[in-house]
Amino acid sequence: MADTTSDLAPVDFRTEPARYRHWKLTFDGPVATLAMDVREDAGLRPGYELKLNSYDLGVDIELYDAVQRLRFEHPEVGAVIVTSGKERIFCAGANIRMLGQSSHGFKVNFCKFTNETRNALEEASAESRQTYLCMVNGPCAGGGYELALATEWIVMADDGNTAVSLPEVPLLAVLPGTGGLTRLVDKRRVRRDRADFFCTTEEGVKGRRAVEWGLVDEVVPRSRLEEAVKQRARELAAKSDRPRHGKGIVLTPLERTLDPDRVTYAYVTCAIDRRRGLAEITVAGPPSAPPADAAGVGAAGAGFWPLALARELDDLILHLRTNEPQIGVWVLRTTGRADLVEAYDRLLLDHAGDWLVREVRLYLKRTFKRIDVSSRSVFALIEPGSCFAGTLLELALAADRSFMLDGTRPDDPKRPATIRLTAANFGAYPMINGLTRLASRFLAEPGRVDDLKGRTGQDLDAAAAAAAGLVTFTPDEIDWEDEVRLALEARTAFSPDALTGMEASLRFGGPETLETKIFGRLSAWQNWIFQRPNAVGPKGALQLYGTGERSDFDRRRA
Amino acid sequence: MADTTSDLAPVDFRTEPARYRHWKLTFDGPVATLAMDVREDAGLRPGYELKLNSYDLGVDIELYDAVQRLRFEHPEVGAVIVTSGKERIFCAGANIRMLGQSSHGFKVNFCKFTNETRNALEEASAESRQTYLCMVNGPCAGGGYELALATEWIVMADDGNTAVSLPEVPLLAVLPGTGGLTRLVDKRRVRRDRADFFCTTEEGVKGRRAVEWGLVDEVVPRSRLEEAVKQRARELAAKSDRPRHGKGIVLTPLERTLDPDRVTYAYVTCAIDRRRGLAEITVAGPPSAPPADAAGVGAAGAGFWPLALARELDDLILHLRTNEPQIGVWVLRTTGRADLVEAYDRLLLDHAGDWLVREVRLYLKRTFKRIDVSSRSVFALIEPGSCFAGTLLELALAADRSFMLDGTRPDDPKRPATIRLTAANFGAYPMINGLTRLASRFLAEPGRVDDLKGRTGQDLDAAAAAAAGLVTFTPDEIDWEDEVRLALEARTAFSPDALTGMEASLRFGGPETLETKIFGRLSAWQNWIFQRPNAVGPKGALQLYGTGERSDFDRRRA
């Protein structure tokens, strides 16, 4: 099966509205409309046509971009209507031929990105106060309904033609794995026996029953559909705290240099060591002091260091996940001045109520969450000259393991490494389990987090950091080289699959959320099914879809 | 790979201490000791030797039996020490050659059963007040440490030889999937970076570091090990509310007739329709009124209807799961008198504090939970003459879907079917998510459960049951045959894998627990890995283990 990384150009996640091929973004005061109108012949890869508003990764990259721009460039927008730009169909879901021809790894990575985008829709509704709602103006199947489920209010046309459905199990022998099953029973809390019936019924459910069962929120005659949705959108927008007359910032094109073994941005660089299977990522702290206030943040725009950092890291993570699957370990380093990071963190906290500052924080939050759910081992190296402070300390806390050099290096004038907690570590960047990385780390001793608050702003050397439980190992310069090298060598020698399952299990102790259920449970089941001959074998349903041939299932239950 | 169901005798889960080959059960007043002493040459299947106290399904069947008998036959026991009967090894975990030669389905089913048994150990500690502790008297690896993790207090010998370890990832390219990863971070709340190191370190951790990291509770010099554990066990036993001088009941041999297409017990029968892929299970209510009090329950012993029911259903579920993997749908029916079930439920409630009554309820609870986590579709058929009341109504509430015939059948004098709630439906049998089946069903409307309490004891006909949300569909006799037949035909035509993933995702909305995390997340990842060539391919680690050959991993991360 096509491993899209070997024979084709790398996937680029950077785009902008002028280049969209599949979405139309329009504005009506506080209400934006995001209309899906997929170009059949504009698939990201050759070999399939995007019929019936079905989507591939390229379609979702544009959706992701649109959601980001709505947040940053349109403070005046308080509600977003997701709908179809086509006459007779809302969306048929992910393109089946695309899935059928993709490698296992590509499918899994595609689903992860689409999941993150849908989670970001929900986060925009809840935290950016830009509420998404959905106008289902035609048949809405599979991933189409999963997109609807990620909005907060679903209005469906009441005609003979329009229904919502999750036909994955009966038609394709896979799951509604982009959050569908989880959102049915956990977000919309559809009764489990009804959900069971619904998920095994190709034709789906329409009309009054769809409302009664909680599958949609309203059904409205076709003639009144648009006005009913607009009305609801205006009501939701009116409740938003976003500034109606605020001025957005422009997400200017992200500058990046892509060399064969190096990716370079303004603040983030990544050197790829193919022999060792490592990506060595270095993140630079701010070059100077932050602006004085929220107006200064607006003036800095896309150049505002925390925002630039979020965009660069975000793009790098997506690039590495999609285009560098063989690079199994990400090594994180930082450089810079802790006092400047702390000053930025203070600015973000002092102006937390400003819509733009909020967006910047949320973007960093989402980006750190991407690290948590990446199927890569993450090691942080804390050395002299590093800058693991506040927001940047989250990188070390997100790592599976951290090494901090205790003391100095011979012939290196740099002072011993220290780390520094700031207020940002105590609530700004919750993980998908809803806890801060510190709270997740100290599940056994919750009191420790309170104690650490008292040490905010202090420079902790290796001994202090180890005693505080903030780093894993603290070799001195005699042991450092060997210890780090051996740990990395061991890591890259293990089975990538076993590491993925292990990391997904160890990273999220404590409470569960919709997101942990999606990434930890639903995705794991889907990945399993994506390996099973009943789905992907030569007689599997995903392979035979559209051929008229019937699948020949191995009937043994596992 | 060997599908153990086709060419070998069915696995029998019934055993008794006199027939144990792998465990020794001894008693010292309120403290019992369960010593693992596996016979190398007594594997359940040919093809492997159970070296180093490694285990297979046969070893675990005996453990399960011992845990059950400790609860019912030994009210005087308040603490149970799990240890090894061998000199130089505690336990090396699940037997690798056994895993390597097993089919995917057998591996998955084996892990499910071992998981349930470990969960039952924890339930015995928490709810039967028979606290398990572990004396680690030699190397304790993989599944051996997972067994220790299922106890409430782990004491390890402090010698040069004894360590705890989870070497699955580095050695075998699979996960510590019998709860190991989950219990590390969620039960013992080991810091995630330490857990990460521990799970990638073949040799494990011993001595003081094991205590400091929370991997064990105490380390004690070898010379004092036994006495230290005994002392701790006596202290724990002293806190138990079990009757020191109570009289246990005997779990007499379970009578069962196994015909090619039928399994018959006293109250439970199962007809296997191989052509249609169905197991038609009928459960009979009590034949007469219950005893008057707890003493009567003791006198009835293993013949007490709820206990007999639990034992029979339990055995049938294990039999069907292990020996009938091709039978993908279980159809549940009941017969009997609702008033008698209600009387039994009242007895169980009125004497809930009695140790034996408590054990009976807990056994039913565990058995219903087995249904919830079975990878089979479950349909309940509620027809005239049925007895879905109270404890037996849980079967319909555990079903993925229920059909209730509205009205009577022509030429059938039986009155229309009714269902009846009893107090047992409101707390006696929580699911693995910690909620009752009613609360799980009505996540969207929690108030409904309170309303239903007011209808306890009423006979609800089809219309009333549907209005109350307790059944899925209520066809009348004209539609019944077709509707049920078509639903069953459709179900058995779907991909078994997709159904398994779907059911595991829809059955447990709401809160998460250690158990839902184990069955929903950890098991799903393990199942995925159990399919991956890096583990089970010809060059996979599980296949090559012990050959001296090195695995050749596909390095792409998925």
Interface residues (C-beta under 8 A of the other chain):
Chain A: D3 S103 H104 G105 V108 N109 E168 V169 P170 L172 A173 V174 L175 L181 T182 L184 V185 D186 R188 R189 V190 R191 R192 D193 R194 A195 D196 F197 C199 T200 G214 G277 P325 Q326 I327 G328 S375 R376 A399 D400 R401 S402 S440 R441 F442 L443 A444 G469 T472 A490 R491 F494 S495 P496 D497 A498 L499 T500 G501 M502 E503 A504 S505 L506 R507 G509 G510 P511 E512 T516 K517 G520 R521 L522 A524 W525 Q526 N527 W528 I529 Q531 R532 N534 A535 A541 S551 F553 D554 R555 R556 R557 A558
Chain B: D3 S103 H104 G105 V108 N109 E168 V169 P170 L172 A173 V174 L175 L181 T182 L184 V185 D186 R188 R189 V190 R191 R192 D193 R194 A195 D196 F197 C199 T200 G214 G277 P325 Q326 I327 G328 S375 R376 A399 D400 R401 S402 S440 R441 F442 L443 A444 G469 T472 A490 R491 F494 S495 P496 D497 A498 L499 T500 G501 M502 E503 A504 S505 L506 R507 G509 G510 P511 E512 T516 K517 G520 R521 L522 A524 W525 Q526 N527 W528 I529 Q531 R532 N534 A535 A541 S551 F553 D554 R555 R556 R557 A558
